[in-house]
Amino acid sequence: MVRSYTATGGRATPSRTSLDEATLLIADAKPPLAGLQAQARRVMELCLPGVLSVSEVAHHLRLPGAVTKVIVSGLVDSGHLVARAPFTATADQHDEDFLRRVLHGLQQL
C-alpha cells in the first residue's frame, strides 16, 4: 500500500477542479517520461494504449479517486495527459418517432 502523500509528492489537492471520476484521459506520447514519479509514470503507461477514465486509472493504481485526481491533474498541467469530459448526447438529438415506437412496444408488453 502506497501512502497518499507519497503517491502525490506531498500535494493534497488537485490543481484542476474540473476532473471527476468519468473524465476521460488521453496520453500524449511526445513529452518525455523521464523524471516522472512512479505513480505518474504508471498512469502514463496505462493511458498510452488508449483512453481511460479517472476511475479506471484509480482502480488500476489501487488508489482512492481523490489521490488519483491529484496525480492526473499534475500530468495534465505538464502536458502529458489531456482531460476530456465524457460524451453525453443532448436531449434534442432523439428521434421522436423512434421514442413513440419504443413506448408503443412497452405498452404492448
All heavy atoms as an XYZ file, in Angstrom:
815
protein
N       0.845     -1.188      0.000
C       0.000      0.000      0.000
C       0.878      1.235      0.000
O       1.772      1.369      0.815
C      -0.905     -0.034      1.238
C      -1.764      1.163      1.410
S      -3.229      0.951      0.406
C      -4.061      2.438      0.708
N       0.606      2.139     -0.909
C       1.360      3.382     -1.018
C       0.603      4.467     -0.267
O      -0.593      4.646     -0.440
C       1.513      3.778     -2.507
C       2.212      5.114     -2.630
C       2.254      2.710     -3.267
N       1.313      5.179      0.588
C       0.693      6.291      1.310
C       0.324      7.401      0.338
O       1.055      7.672     -0.619
C       1.659      6.842      2.362
C       2.031      5.832      3.398
C       1.089      5.956      4.543
N       1.498      5.054      5.605
C       0.654      4.465      6.392
N      -0.626      4.674      6.258
N       1.061      3.666      7.335
N      -0.798      8.053      0.603
C      -1.308      9.088     -0.303
C      -0.300     10.197     -0.535
O      -0.089     10.637     -1.658
C      -2.602      9.674      0.247
O      -3.578      8.671      0.334
N       0.335     10.677      0.519
C       1.274     11.787      0.358
C       2.508     11.372     -0.423
O       3.148     12.191     -1.072
C       1.664     12.402      1.708
C       2.316     11.437      2.674
C       3.679     11.164      2.601
C       1.576     10.809      3.663
C       4.280     10.273      3.480
C       2.169      9.937      4.549
C       3.520      9.668      4.451
O       4.110      8.788      5.323
N       2.830     10.089     -0.412
C       3.957      9.602     -1.210
C       3.574      9.559     -2.682
O       4.341      9.981     -3.554
C       4.380      8.190     -0.752
O       4.702      8.241      0.638
C       5.571      7.690     -1.531
N       2.388      9.065     -2.971
C       1.931      8.945     -4.358
C       1.758     10.302     -5.023
O       1.941     10.430     -6.228
C       0.616      8.169     -4.411
N       1.414     11.328     -4.238
C       1.149     12.649     -4.818
C       2.323     13.604     -4.677
O       2.210     14.765     -5.071
C      -0.081     13.296     -4.151
O       0.216     13.508     -2.767
C      -1.315     12.460     -4.334
N       3.425     13.136     -4.142
C       4.575     14.025     -3.949
C       4.307     15.091     -2.900
O       4.874     16.168     -2.947
N       3.429     14.801     -1.963
C       3.118     15.734     -0.884
C       1.964     16.677     -1.176
O       1.527     17.404     -0.294
N       1.451     16.676     -2.391
C       0.324     17.559     -2.731
C      -0.968     16.964     -2.171
O      -1.181     15.764     -2.254
C       0.215     17.743     -4.235
C       1.388     18.517     -4.814
C       1.381     18.508     -6.307
N       1.687     17.123     -6.710
C       1.331     16.565     -7.848
N       0.635     17.253     -8.721
N       1.649     15.332     -8.134
N      -1.837     17.824     -1.654
C      -3.068     17.347     -1.031
C      -4.307     17.558     -1.890
O      -5.290     16.841     -1.745
C      -3.275     18.035      0.315
N      -4.258     18.526     -2.787
C      -5.429     18.819     -3.613
C      -5.020     18.903     -5.083
O      -3.913     19.349     -5.399
C      -6.097     20.154     -3.211
O      -5.132     21.196     -3.300
C      -6.661     20.087     -1.803
N      -5.930     18.505     -5.973
C      -5.613     18.604     -7.406
C      -5.589     20.063     -7.858
O      -6.295     20.904     -7.309
C      -6.745     17.827     -8.083
C      -7.851     17.800     -7.097
C      -7.231     17.900     -5.735
N      -4.778     20.344     -8.854
C      -4.708     21.708     -9.381
C      -5.886     22.011    -10.299
O      -6.123     23.156    -10.656
C      -3.396     21.909    -10.149
O      -3.329     20.995    -11.228
N      -6.634     20.978    -10.668
C      -7.782     21.142    -11.560
C      -9.041     20.650    -10.855
O      -9.131     19.500    -10.487
C      -7.576     20.373    -12.849
C      -6.394     20.897    -13.610
C      -6.146     20.129    -14.867
N      -5.062     20.748    -15.577
C      -5.212     21.701    -16.488
N      -6.402     22.117    -16.818
N      -4.166     22.222    -17.075
N     -10.021     21.517    -10.742
C     -11.270     21.134    -10.086
C     -12.264     20.526    -11.065
O     -13.297     20.020    -10.654
C     -11.918     22.359     -9.408
O     -12.133     23.372    -10.386
C     -11.032     22.887     -8.296
N     -11.958     20.566    -12.351
C     -12.890     20.061    -13.361
C     -12.825     18.538    -13.516
O     -13.658     17.953    -14.199
C     -12.606     20.722    -14.713
O     -11.283     20.437    -15.121
N     -11.847     17.887    -12.899
C     -11.733     16.434    -13.020
C     -12.776     15.743    -12.156
O     -12.971     16.108    -11.002
C     -10.345     15.961    -12.578
C      -9.150     16.418    -13.406
C      -7.862     15.963    -12.738
C      -9.243     15.870    -14.811
N     -13.447     14.754    -12.730
C     -14.304     13.885    -11.936
C     -14.002     12.447    -12.329
O     -13.130     12.185    -13.152
C     -15.782     14.241    -12.055
C     -16.356     14.014    -13.446
O     -15.758     13.286    -14.254
O     -17.436     14.552    -13.724
N     -14.717     11.512    -11.759
C     -14.428     10.098    -11.983
C     -14.651      9.672    -13.435
O     -14.042      8.733    -13.914
C     -15.277      9.221    -11.050
C     -14.839      9.275     -9.605
C     -15.253     10.561     -8.894
O     -16.160     11.284     -9.384
O     -14.657     10.854     -7.858
N     -15.527     10.363    -14.136
C     -15.845      9.994    -15.518
C     -14.986     10.724    -16.546
O     -15.089     10.449    -17.737
C     -17.320     10.264    -15.802
N     -14.141     11.653    -16.109
C     -13.282     12.383    -17.037
C     -12.397     11.405    -17.800
O     -11.802     10.500    -17.218
C     -12.404     13.396    -16.277
O     -13.244     14.312    -15.589
C     -11.490     14.149    -17.220
N     -12.329     11.584    -19.106
C     -11.528     10.701    -19.954
C     -10.119     11.254    -20.089
O      -9.929     12.460    -20.260
C     -12.180     10.561    -21.326
C     -13.599      9.993    -21.302
C     -14.190      9.989    -22.701
C     -13.600      8.593    -20.712
N      -9.135     10.366    -20.016
C      -7.734     10.753    -20.061
C      -7.087     10.213    -21.328
O      -7.175      9.017    -21.611
C      -7.007     10.220    -18.833
C      -7.605     10.643    -17.491
C      -6.921      9.906    -16.357
C      -7.510     12.142    -17.322
N      -6.433     11.099    -22.062
C      -5.756     10.740    -23.303
C      -4.289     11.125    -23.140
O      -3.975     12.283    -22.855
C      -6.375     11.486    -24.502
C      -7.872     11.211    -24.559
C      -5.679     11.110    -25.800
C      -8.670     12.252    -25.273
N      -3.399     10.151    -23.311
C      -1.970     10.394    -23.131
C      -1.358     10.997    -24.391
O      -1.724     10.644    -25.506
C      -1.266      9.098    -22.774
N      -0.426     11.909    -24.185
C       0.367     12.466    -25.281
C       1.744     11.814    -25.177
O       2.433     11.954    -24.166
C       0.472     13.978    -25.134
C       1.188     14.638    -26.294
O       1.784     13.919    -27.134
O       1.164     15.878    -26.367
N       2.145     11.105    -26.202
C       3.397     10.354    -26.176
C       4.626     11.242    -26.370
O       5.750     10.772    -26.189
C       3.367      9.267    -27.246
N       4.438     12.506    -26.721
C       5.583     13.374    -27.015
C       6.403     13.765    -25.784
O       7.626     13.684    -25.834
C       5.113     14.619    -27.751
C       4.579     14.341    -29.135
C       4.051     15.604    -29.781
C       2.994     15.238    -30.790
N       1.915     16.173    -30.828
N       5.786     14.234    -24.699
C       6.612     14.643    -23.554
C       7.361     13.438    -22.969
O       6.806     12.345    -22.859
C       5.606     15.187    -22.538
C       4.387     15.493    -23.313
C       4.378     14.522    -24.456
N       8.621     13.623    -22.575
C       9.392     12.503    -22.022
C       8.855     12.061    -20.664
O       8.347     12.871    -19.893
C      10.805     13.074    -21.898
C      10.613     14.557    -21.841
C       9.379     14.859    -22.628
N       8.975     10.779    -20.402
C       8.523     10.229    -19.126
C       9.611     10.314    -18.061
O       9.338     10.089    -16.883
C       8.084      8.773    -19.301
C       6.946      8.527    -20.294
C       6.592      7.040    -20.343
C       5.731      9.350    -19.944
N      10.826     10.628    -18.473
C      11.937     10.745    -17.522
C      11.620     11.831    -16.500
O      11.121     12.905    -16.833
C      13.224     11.089    -18.267
N      11.872     11.538    -15.263
C      11.637     12.497    -14.194
C      10.273     12.388    -13.548
O      10.030     13.027    -12.530
N       9.378     11.593    -14.123
C       8.063     11.408    -13.504
C       8.180     10.469    -12.306
O       8.966      9.524    -12.322
C       7.066     10.810    -14.498
C       6.627     11.680    -15.662
C       5.647     10.904    -16.550
C       5.990     12.967    -15.178
N       7.390     10.740    -11.281
C       7.335      9.833    -10.141
C       6.711      8.509    -10.578
O       6.054      8.432    -11.625
C       6.524     10.449     -9.004
C       7.193     11.644     -8.384
C       6.396     12.185     -7.209
O       5.263     11.784     -6.956
N       6.999     13.105     -6.485
N       6.899      7.482     -9.786
C       6.464      6.131    -10.155
C       4.979      6.065    -10.478
O       4.582      5.459    -11.483
C       6.801      5.146     -9.038
N       4.134      6.680     -9.668
C       2.689      6.610     -9.894
C       2.302      7.363    -11.163
O       1.450      6.921    -11.927
C       1.918      7.151     -8.688
C       2.116      6.347     -7.424
C       1.611      4.921     -7.540
O       0.711      4.623     -8.308
N       2.207      4.024     -6.787
N       2.931      8.503    -11.413
C       2.646      9.268    -12.622
C       3.095      8.491    -13.858
O       2.396      8.454    -14.873
C       3.336     10.624    -12.566
N       4.233      7.842    -13.774
C       4.711      7.018    -14.888
C       3.738      5.872    -15.151
O       3.428      5.552    -16.292
C       6.105      6.470    -14.586
C       6.675      5.642    -15.725
C       8.052      5.119    -15.378
N       9.035      6.172    -15.338
C       9.784      6.524    -16.372
N       9.651      5.900    -17.521
N      10.664      7.488    -16.269
N       3.207      5.274    -14.086
C       2.242      4.174    -14.236
C       0.962      4.665    -14.907
O       0.387      3.970    -15.746
C       1.935      3.555    -12.871
C       0.961      2.425    -12.906
C       1.585      1.159    -13.485
N       0.589      0.102    -13.458
C       0.155     -0.538    -14.534
N       0.675     -0.307    -15.702
N      -0.774     -1.461    -14.422
N       0.505      5.866    -14.558
C      -0.680      6.444    -15.204
C      -0.425      6.575    -16.699
O      -1.286      6.218    -17.520
C      -1.045      7.817    -14.593
C      -2.117      8.513    -15.416
C      -1.502      7.657    -13.153
N       0.742      7.060    -17.058
C       1.071      7.210    -18.470
C       1.106      5.854    -19.174
O       0.612      5.715    -20.292
C       2.415      7.928    -18.635
C       2.372      9.384    -18.232
S       1.160     10.333    -19.168
C       1.868     10.248    -20.812
N       1.673      4.847    -18.542
C       1.710      3.502    -19.122
C       0.299      2.966    -19.347
O       0.029      2.300    -20.342
C       2.500      2.555    -18.230
C       3.987      2.840    -18.194
C       4.715      2.076    -17.099
O       4.044      1.370    -16.291
O       5.951      2.194    -17.037
N      -0.601      3.264    -18.423
C      -1.987      2.810    -18.548
C      -2.714      3.538    -19.672
O      -3.522      2.948    -20.391
C      -2.739      3.033    -17.231
C      -2.355      2.140    -16.066
C      -2.944      2.684    -14.761
C      -2.815      0.720    -16.307
N      -2.450      4.831    -19.825
C      -3.208      5.651    -20.780
C      -2.627      5.672    -22.189
O      -3.341      6.022    -23.132
C      -3.321      7.077    -20.253
S      -4.331      7.217    -18.769
N      -1.355      5.331    -22.358
C      -0.754      5.407    -23.697
C      -1.435      4.507    -24.726
O      -1.612      4.919    -25.864
C       0.749      5.124    -23.635
C       1.593      6.343    -23.285
C       3.033      5.951    -23.021
C       1.509      7.397    -24.366
N      -1.858      3.292    -24.378
C      -2.521      2.469    -25.409
C      -3.894      2.982    -25.828
O      -4.370      2.645    -26.903
C      -2.654      1.099    -24.758
C      -1.727      1.099    -23.596
C      -1.584      2.526    -23.184
N      -4.563      3.753    -24.986
C      -5.907      4.214    -25.325
C      -6.450      5.155    -24.268
O      -5.717      5.655    -23.429
N      -7.728      5.376    -24.307
C      -8.400      6.309    -23.404
C      -8.907      5.560    -22.173
O      -9.506      4.491    -22.293
C      -9.585      6.982    -24.132
C     -10.322      7.923    -23.215
C      -9.097      7.704    -25.368
N      -8.669      6.138    -20.996
C      -9.197      5.601    -19.744
C      -9.845      6.729    -18.955
O      -9.459      7.892    -19.088
C      -8.084      4.990    -18.885
C      -7.484      3.669    -19.320
C      -6.376      3.259    -18.358
C      -8.531      2.579    -19.380
N     -10.804      6.372    -18.114
C     -11.412      7.361    -17.225
C     -10.579      7.468    -15.952
O      -9.768      6.584    -15.643
C     -12.843      6.966    -16.877
O     -12.836      5.802    -16.062
N     -10.798      8.523    -15.202
C     -10.102      8.711    -13.929
C     -10.397      7.541    -12.995
O      -9.498      7.027    -12.331
C     -10.493     10.057    -13.281
C      -9.953     10.164    -11.864
C     -10.010     11.222    -14.125
N     -11.642      7.075    -12.968
C     -11.981      5.961    -12.069
C     -11.289      4.667    -12.494
O     -10.886      3.876    -11.643
C     -13.492      5.765    -11.981
O     -14.022      5.404    -13.231
N     -11.114      4.444    -13.795
C     -10.406      3.255    -14.258
C      -8.932      3.315    -13.857
O      -8.357      2.314    -13.411
C     -10.518      3.110    -15.780
C     -11.900      2.719    -16.240
C     -12.043      2.787    -17.746
O     -11.613      3.780    -18.365
O     -12.603      1.819    -18.304
N      -8.341      4.483    -13.980
C      -6.948      4.649    -13.572
C      -6.815      4.409    -12.066
O      -5.901      3.710    -11.615
C      -6.421      6.045    -13.969
C      -5.053      6.315    -13.350
C      -6.347      6.169    -15.487
N      -7.732      4.958    -11.288
C      -7.703      4.760     -9.832
C      -7.790      3.273     -9.480
O      -7.075      2.793     -8.596
C      -8.850      5.523     -9.169
N      -8.636      2.555    -10.194
C      -8.773      1.115     -9.953
C      -7.455      0.398    -10.235
O      -7.003     -0.426     -9.435
C      -9.893      0.541    -10.810
C      -9.940     -0.944    -10.798
N     -10.434     -1.658     -9.726
C      -9.536     -1.863    -11.708
C     -10.333     -2.950     -9.985
N      -9.787     -3.104    -11.179
N      -6.844      0.687    -11.369
C      -5.590      0.029    -11.735
C      -4.465      0.373    -10.758
O      -3.614     -0.475    -10.471
C      -5.169      0.400    -13.153
C      -5.997     -0.250    -14.213
N      -5.965     -1.598    -14.472
C      -6.889      0.273    -15.091
C      -6.793     -1.883    -15.455
N      -7.369     -0.758    -15.850
N      -4.447      1.594    -10.269
C      -3.411      2.016     -9.324
C      -3.695      1.550     -7.902
O      -2.818      1.613     -7.049
C      -3.271      3.541     -9.318
C      -2.775      4.205    -10.592
C      -2.750      5.723    -10.410
C      -1.403      3.692    -10.976
N      -4.939      1.146     -7.677
C      -5.386      0.778     -6.328
C      -5.204      1.937     -5.350
O      -4.705      1.781     -4.242
C      -4.660     -0.474     -5.834
C      -5.000     -1.686     -6.644
C      -4.369     -2.912     -6.091
N      -4.805     -4.062     -6.881
C      -4.146     -5.178     -6.956
N      -3.040     -5.334     -6.281
N      -4.604     -6.166     -7.684
N      -5.610      3.106     -5.836
C      -5.553      4.325     -5.033
C      -6.933      4.965     -4.994
O      -7.725      4.791     -5.923
C      -4.571      5.335     -5.646
C      -3.096      5.002     -5.578
C      -2.290      6.011     -6.384
C      -2.615      4.975     -4.139
N      -7.233      5.722     -3.945
C      -8.507      6.444     -3.899
C      -8.615      7.442     -5.052
O      -7.603      7.951     -5.558
C      -8.452      7.186     -2.558
C      -7.414      6.479     -1.761
C      -6.439      5.903     -2.739
N      -9.840      7.727     -5.450
C     -10.075      8.654     -6.548
C      -9.476     10.030     -6.300
O      -8.937     10.652     -7.222
N      -9.545     10.526     -5.064
C      -9.009     11.853     -4.750
C      -7.500     11.902     -4.964
O      -6.967     12.891     -5.486
C      -9.361     12.234     -3.320
N      -6.815     10.847     -4.597
C      -5.365     10.775     -4.783
C      -5.047     10.695     -6.270
O      -4.138     11.368     -6.773
C      -4.777      9.575     -4.019
C      -3.302      9.400     -4.321
C      -5.016      9.723     -2.528
N      -5.810      9.898     -6.991
C      -5.607      9.760     -8.433
C      -5.819     11.091     -9.135
O      -5.075     11.441    -10.052
C      -6.551      8.684     -8.997
O      -6.313      7.464     -8.306
C      -6.335      8.477    -10.476
N      -6.801     11.859     -8.704
C      -7.053     13.172     -9.315
C      -5.863     14.107     -9.136
O      -5.548     14.897    -10.027
C      -8.310     13.804     -8.725
C      -9.591     13.150     -9.172
C     -10.769     13.833     -8.505
C     -12.035     13.033     -8.712
N     -13.169     13.653     -8.013
N      -5.188     14.037     -7.998
C      -4.006     14.873     -7.769
C      -2.904     14.488     -8.751
O      -2.280     15.356     -9.378
C      -3.508     14.755     -6.306
C      -2.191     15.482     -6.129
C      -4.549     15.291     -5.344
N      -2.672     13.192     -8.911
C      -1.640     12.710     -9.841
C      -1.992     13.096    -11.270
O      -1.160     13.624    -12.017
C      -1.473     11.179     -9.710
C      -0.987     10.818     -8.313
C      -0.513     10.648    -10.772
C      -1.079      9.334     -7.990
N      -3.241     12.845    -11.655
C      -3.694     13.128    -13.021
C      -3.629     14.624    -13.317
O      -3.194     15.035    -14.398
C      -5.117     12.575    -13.240
C      -5.762     13.152    -14.472
C      -5.083     11.059    -13.312
N      -4.044     15.454    -12.370
C      -4.026     16.904    -12.627
C      -2.606     17.398    -12.859
O      -2.382     18.278    -13.696
C      -4.702     17.671    -11.493
O      -3.966     17.561    -10.295
N      -1.635     16.827    -12.168
C      -0.240     17.184    -12.413
C       0.201     16.800    -13.811
O       0.940     17.549    -14.470
N      -0.260     15.644    -14.279
C       0.094     15.194    -15.630
C      -0.602     16.033    -16.699
O      -0.051     16.263    -17.780
C      -0.248     13.717    -15.798
C       0.663     12.757    -15.025
C       0.083     11.346    -15.029
C       2.057     12.766    -15.616
N      -1.808     16.508    -16.420
C      -2.493     17.405    -17.358
C      -1.746     18.742    -17.399
O      -1.502     19.299    -18.475
C      -3.978     17.604    -16.966
C      -4.630     18.683    -17.815
C      -4.739     16.285    -17.099
N      -1.347     19.240    -16.229
C      -0.609     20.507    -16.161
C       0.709     20.438    -16.935
O       1.118     21.411    -17.562
C      -0.317     20.884    -14.706
C      -1.562     21.243    -13.929
O      -2.609     21.518    -14.554
O      -1.495     21.239    -12.679
N       1.372     19.283    -16.885
C       2.671     19.136    -17.553
C       2.546     18.815    -19.043
O       3.551     18.731    -19.743
C       3.498     18.054    -16.863
O       2.908     16.778    -17.062
N       1.311     18.594    -19.515
C       1.098     18.293    -20.929
C       1.212     16.822    -21.280
O       1.143     16.454    -22.448
N       1.364     15.966    -20.277
C       1.446     14.524    -20.527
C       0.079     13.919    -20.842
O      -0.012     12.948    -21.580
C       2.047     13.802    -19.314
C       3.520     14.004    -19.182
N       4.063     15.065    -18.502
C       4.563     13.279    -19.655
C       5.376     14.986    -18.553
N       5.714     13.923    -19.248
N      -0.963     14.484    -20.244
C      -2.327     13.986    -20.444
C      -3.233     15.111    -20.910
O      -3.027     16.276    -20.571
C      -2.912     13.430    -19.148
C      -2.384     12.122    -18.600
C      -3.051     11.820    -17.258
C      -2.607     10.984    -19.563
N      -4.268     14.723    -21.643
C      -5.358     15.632    -21.991
C      -6.603     15.074    -21.319
O      -6.875     13.871    -21.406
C      -5.562     15.695    -23.523
C      -6.771     16.535    -23.869
C      -4.313     16.216    -24.205
N      -7.342     15.920    -20.629
C      -8.562     15.504    -19.941
C      -9.767     15.987    -20.735
O      -9.848     17.153    -21.112
C      -8.595     16.074    -18.530
N     -10.694     15.080    -20.991
C     -11.914     15.396    -21.751
C     -13.131     14.980    -20.952
O     -13.135     13.920    -20.321
C     -11.955     14.637    -23.074
C     -10.794     14.836    -23.963
C     -10.930     16.126    -24.704
N      -9.643     16.377    -25.334
C      -9.483     16.976    -26.447
N     -10.494     17.422    -27.094
N      -8.296     17.181    -26.937
N     -14.166     15.771    -21.044
C     -15.435     15.383    -20.442
C     -15.988     14.206    -21.239
O     -15.806     14.138    -22.454
C     -16.415     16.542    -20.461
N     -16.644     13.265    -20.575
C     -17.219     12.131    -21.315
C     -18.320     12.593    -22.253
O     -18.970     13.612    -22.005
C     -17.765     11.217    -20.223
C     -17.954     12.103    -19.050
C     -16.929     13.196    -19.160
N     -18.515     11.861    -23.332
C     -19.555     12.190    -24.306
C     -20.930     11.970    -23.694
O     -21.194     10.931    -23.095
C     -19.422     11.324    -25.555
C     -20.566     11.507    -26.509
C     -20.628     12.626    -27.312
C     -21.584     10.582    -26.577
C     -21.689     12.815    -28.184
C     -22.645     10.755    -27.444
C     -22.688     11.872    -28.250
N     -21.774     12.944    -23.838
C     -23.178     12.798    -23.443
C     -24.033     13.346    -24.570
O     -23.787     14.437    -25.082
C     -23.498     13.546    -22.135
O     -23.122     14.906    -22.290
C     -22.760     12.951    -20.957
N     -25.029     12.590    -24.945
C     -25.932     13.032    -26.014
C     -26.835     14.129    -25.488
O     -27.269     14.097    -24.348
C     -26.760     11.857    -26.504
N     -27.147     15.080    -26.330
C     -28.057     16.148    -25.921
C     -29.494     15.701    -26.155
O     -29.778     14.866    -27.013
C     -27.777     17.444    -26.702
O     -27.894     17.167    -28.093
C     -26.391     17.973    -26.394
N     -30.399     16.284    -25.416
C     -31.795     15.857    -25.451
C     -32.458     16.096    -26.800
O     -33.348     15.359    -27.191
C     -32.584     16.565    -24.355
N     -32.039     17.107    -27.528
C     -32.714     17.405    -28.777
C     -32.283     16.498    -29.933
O     -32.800     16.622    -31.031
C     -32.507     18.870    -29.162
C     -31.048     19.216    -29.385
O     -30.177     18.490    -28.873
O     -30.792     20.220    -30.071
N     -31.398     15.554    -29.712
C     -30.947     14.667    -30.775
C     -31.753     13.378    -30.864
O     -31.453     12.530    -31.678
C     -29.468     14.322    -30.592
C     -28.557     15.512    -30.782
C     -27.111     15.143    -30.575
O     -26.788     14.119    -30.025
N     -26.223     16.010    -31.028
N     -32.764     13.217    -30.028
C     -33.546     11.990    -30.039
C     -34.586     12.008    -31.156
O     -35.183     13.034    -31.446
C     -34.241     11.776    -28.689
C     -33.264     11.595    -27.574
N     -32.432     10.511    -27.471
C     -32.984     12.369    -26.507
C     -31.686     10.620    -26.399
N     -31.998     11.748    -25.793
N     -34.781     10.871    -31.743
C     -35.767     10.716    -32.803
C     -37.125     10.489    -32.147
O     -37.368      9.463    -31.523
C     -35.366      9.522    -33.678
C     -36.315      9.309    -34.837
O     -37.295     10.068    -34.971
O     -36.056      8.364    -35.611
N     -38.012     11.452    -32.293
C     -39.315     11.389    -31.636
C     -40.127     10.180    -32.118
O     -40.805      9.528    -31.323
C     -40.081     12.684    -31.886
C     -41.297     12.838    -31.009
C     -41.940     14.197    -31.168
O     -41.229     15.201    -31.376
O     -43.186     14.243    -31.095
N     -40.061      9.869    -33.400
C     -40.780      8.707    -33.941
C     -40.274      7.412    -33.307
O     -41.063      6.541    -32.933
C     -40.621      8.650    -35.464
C     -41.389      7.492    -36.064
O     -42.612      7.386    -35.797
O     -40.756      6.682    -36.782
N     -38.968      7.296    -33.161
C     -38.387      6.104    -32.540
C     -38.870      5.973    -31.092
O     -39.229      4.878    -30.639
C     -36.857      6.187    -32.586
C     -36.183      5.104    -31.806
C     -36.155      3.792    -32.280
C     -35.577      5.372    -30.587
C     -35.535      2.788    -31.563
C     -34.967      4.374    -29.863
C     -34.943      3.071    -30.354
N     -38.883      7.077    -30.351
C     -39.332      7.029    -28.961
C     -40.803      6.622    -28.864
O     -41.189      5.875    -27.959
C     -39.104      8.382    -28.288
C     -37.639      8.773    -28.090
C     -37.543     10.189    -27.529
C     -36.924      7.789    -27.197
N     -41.635      7.076    -29.813
C     -43.052      6.663    -29.821
C     -43.178      5.164    -30.062
O     -43.998      4.492    -29.445
C     -43.809      7.433    -30.899
C     -44.159      8.835    -30.485
C     -45.231      9.430    -31.401
N     -45.442     10.790    -31.018
C     -45.077     11.828    -31.722
N     -44.490     11.671    -32.896
N     -45.282     13.054    -31.289
N     -42.359      4.629    -30.980
C     -42.398      3.192    -31.254
C     -41.935      2.375    -30.048
O     -42.515      1.333    -29.743
C     -41.547      2.849    -32.489
C     -42.187      3.348    -33.789
C     -41.403      2.944    -34.998
N     -40.163      3.732    -34.982
C     -39.052      3.413    -35.583
N     -38.951      2.298    -36.271
N     -37.989      4.196    -35.531
N     -40.931      2.873    -29.335
C     -40.474      2.199    -28.111
C     -41.572      2.211    -27.077
O     -41.884      1.184    -26.453
C     -39.186      2.848    -27.571
C     -38.856      2.326    -26.171
C     -38.011      2.611    -28.502
N     -42.213      3.366    -26.875
C     -43.315      3.456    -25.929
C     -44.451      2.528    -26.302
O     -45.000      1.821    -25.439
C     -43.814      4.910    -25.856
C     -44.979      5.172    -24.903
C     -44.600      4.815    -23.469
C     -45.422      6.620    -24.995
N     -44.800      2.477    -27.567
C     -45.869      1.589    -28.016
C     -45.487      0.123    -27.740
O     -46.317     -0.663    -27.283
C     -46.134      1.807    -29.518
C     -47.191      0.909    -30.074
N     -48.533      1.050    -29.728
C     -47.114     -0.162    -30.897
C     -49.235      0.101    -30.347
N     -48.386     -0.629    -31.057
N     -44.236     -0.227    -28.018
C     -43.783     -1.596    -27.761
C     -43.847     -1.943    -26.281
O     -44.237     -3.054    -25.907
N     -43.475     -1.000    -25.428
C     -43.545     -1.250    -23.987
C     -44.985     -1.403    -23.522
O     -45.285     -2.205    -22.635
C     -42.851     -0.100    -23.240
C     -41.336     -0.034    -23.364
C     -40.809      1.240    -22.724
C     -40.694     -1.256    -22.721
N     -45.896     -0.617    -24.101
C     -47.305     -0.706    -23.728
C     -47.906     -2.051    -24.143
O     -48.839     -2.533    -23.524
C     -48.099      0.439    -24.339
C     -47.766      1.779    -23.724
C     -48.363      2.935    -24.486
O     -48.684      2.852    -25.663
N     -48.486      4.090    -23.790
N     -47.342     -2.664    -25.183
C     -47.844     -3.946    -25.670
C     -47.432     -5.104    -24.755
O     -48.007     -6.184    -24.855
C     -47.368     -4.211    -27.092
C     -47.854     -3.198    -28.106
C     -49.375     -3.160    -28.178
O     -50.038     -4.183    -28.249
N     -49.935     -1.956    -28.154
N     -46.443     -4.899    -23.918
C     -45.970     -5.979    -23.027
C     -46.953     -6.348    -21.961
O     -47.719     -5.756    -21.449
C     -44.637     -5.580    -22.370
C     -43.461     -5.452    -23.319
C     -42.241     -4.977    -22.541
C     -43.141     -6.803    -23.956
